[in-house]
Amino acid sequence: MFFKPSPSKLKTMTKRLFIIAAIALFSTFSVNAQFHIGIKAGVNAGKIDGKSFKEEFNYSYLLGGFAEIGLGDKVSINPEVLFSQTSATTDTSFTNTLPNFKNDQIKAKLNYLSIPILLNLRVVGPIHIEAGPQFGILLNKDKKLLENGQDAFKKGDFSMVGGAALHFSAFRVTARYVVGLSNVSQVVNQDQWKNQALQVSLGIAF
């Protein structure tokens, strides 16, 4: 006599098989792809490159999370989601850019949600190098920079990232340079504003 399970038992069996398959798939992926996630925090020395701003780096902070997706013994793809802050002080030439602008000492603070997608290569021992694109989303717009309330900065930013990292067991020490490629100025003038940053961070992978 052929045994036919009840719908409730069949549903339970299906759930168990799905869970077993998911665990097996995740285990296989973890072993083969060497998948890790982690958190990090550090110092962000940023500036806005352009003749309207002072040529100086201002120190702030960054924090966020990262993933490491291994493609072999030496290569991985490392996507990250970071919150970082950049600040810059307007220069005297800002009055030339906007003739009606009277105050030449305004400090702009920009908060970005940055998403770098980096190719990581282990060179020797704990030494790694990394490079790739970074997409930035502006979380705030500093309207105080312009007297008429016009938005001074665009909503998005595109940069290239390059740097080095040291991997000590679960710890990650990273130093990198971020070069902005897109003009973040929303003001109609001939001056282009581009973000630049030096970043040093400490992270831990799980």
N, C-alpha and C positions, 0 to 999 in steps of 0.2 A: 504494500500500500504506500502510495506516494505521500510524503509528509509536506503539508502546506502550512507555513507559519502564518499566524494572525497578522493583520496590518500593523498592530502596535509592536509586536516582536520584530517584524520586518523592518520597521522604522528604527528600532533600537539597534538591530544588527547593522543597518546601513550607516548609522551614526558612528558605531564602533569601527567599522571598516574605514570610514572616512578619516577618523581620528588617527588610526594606525597608519593609513597611507600618508596623511599629513606629517606625522612624526617621522616616518621613514624618509619622506621627501626632504624635510627640513634637516634631518641628520645627514643625509647624503650631500645636500647643498652646503651645510656647515663644514663638512670634512673636505669636500672638493674645492669649494670656493673660499674657505677660510674667512667666513663672514663674522665681522665684529661691529658693535656699535659702541659709542662712548660719548663723554662730555668733555668740554674744554673751556678754559678761561684764560685771559691774558691782557696784554697792553696793546692798544692801537694808537700809534703815533701817525696822525693823519693831517692832511692839508688839502686845500683847494688850489690847484695850480692855475694861475691866471693873473694878468697884470692888475686886476681889481683887488687882489688880496695880498697880504704880506707873505713873503717867501719864508715861511717857518712851519715847523711841525708842532702840533698841539697834542698832548697826551690825553688819552681817554682809555676806554676799556672795551673788551669784546667778550662774549660768552655764547655758548651754544652747544650743538651736538654734531657728531660725525658718524659716518659708517665707513668700513673698510671691506671692500668686495675683492677678494683675492682672485687673480686670474692665473696664478702660477706661484712658483717659489719666490719670485722677485718682483712681480708686477701686481698692482691693485688699482682699482678705481675708488676714489675717496670723495663721495659727495658730503657736503656739510650744510648746515643751516646755522647762521651766526647773527647775533645782534651786535652791531658795532656803532660807535658814535664818532663823528668827525666834526671838528670845529675850526673856524678860520676867522681872522680879523680883516676887515676891509682896509685897503691902503688909500693913500691920498689920490691915486689915479682913479679911484672909483667915482670921484666927482667929475672927471672927464668923460667917463662912460655915461653917467647920468647927470647932466648939468644942474638939475633941480635938487640933487641930493646934497644936503648940507653937512651931515655928520660923517666924518671919514674914519671913525673908530667904532664901528659896530661889529660885534662878534656873532657869527652865525653858527648854530649848533644843528647838525643833521644826524638823525637816527636812521640807520639802514638795517633792513633785513637782507643779509647777503647770502647767496647760494653759490659757493664755488664747487666746481666739479673737476677734481684733480686726478691726473695720472701720476701714480706714485711708483718709483723704481728704487729698489734696494741696491745700493752700490757695493758696499762691503760692510760686514758686521752689522752694527745698529744704525749705520748712516744711510739715509734715504734722501732722494731728491724728488721734487714734485712740481708740477706745472699744469695749468689749465685755465679755462674761462671762469669768470665770476659774474653772476647777475645780481644786481642790487635793486631793492624796492625801498623807496623813500617813505618812511613812516610818518614823518612830520614835515611841514613846510614852514620855514621861518619867514612869516609875513612881515615881521618887524624890520627886516632888512630894507624894504622899500616903503617909502612914505605913503604911497597910494594904495597899499594893501595888495598889490599885484604879487602873484607867486613868483619867487625869484628862482626856484629850482624845479627841474623836471622830476617826474615821479620815478623814473627808472635810471639805471646806470649799468654800463657794461665795461668790464675790466679784464685784464690778464693777470694771473698770479704765478709767481715762481718763488721757490725757496727750498729749504732743506729741513729734515726732521731726524731726530734721534729716537729710536725705539728701544726702551729698556723694559723688557717683560711687558707689563700692561701699560706702562707710562709712555707718553708721547711729548717730546719737547720740540716745538716747531718755531722756525723763524722764516718769514716770507716777506716779499715785496709785492704790493698791489699797484698796478699802473692803470689808471682810467683811460679808456679809449673813446668814450662818448662824451659829448658836450652836455653837462648837466645844467647849463644856464637856460632859464626860461625868459630872460630879458632879451629884448631885440636890440642887439648891438654887435660889434665886431669882435668883442672879447669872448674867448671860449674858456669855460671853467671845467677842469677835469680833476677828479679825485685821485689822490695818491696816498699810500699808507705803508708804514713799516709795522709789522705785527710779530709779536713774540707771545707764545702761549704754552700752557701746560695742560695736557689732557690725560685721561685714563680710559682704556678700552675694556669692555666687558666680554 
